[in-house]
């Protein structure tokens, strides 16, 4: 899904103009970026959290020449999916995989004494 697809989805669901939907999507993205620039954590319950991780400076190598190069410290955005998002993604995948798996499928067990009686 692209940003344009997301804008179209907002238009479809909320019945606002495309211009307003674009403003909404851009506002959400810019708010996330601003918060990360200030080292704030963004937590969207049920979806996940965004935060900034720091990578220390280190010695690297230029692959062309083999010379040592100082790689400066970096701040990297990181997304950690929430439990509900993981469950939704994996639950659907497991249901589809279970239905398509070869071999015998589980059959309901009536338990002891539930079958036909021998009289």
Secondary structure, DSSP 8 states (H G I E B T S, - for coil): --HHHHHHHHHHHH---HHHHHHHHHHHHHHHHHHHHTT--EEETTTEEEEEEEE--EEEE-TTT--EEEE--EEEEEEEE-HHHHHHHHHHHHHHHHHH-SS--------TT-S----
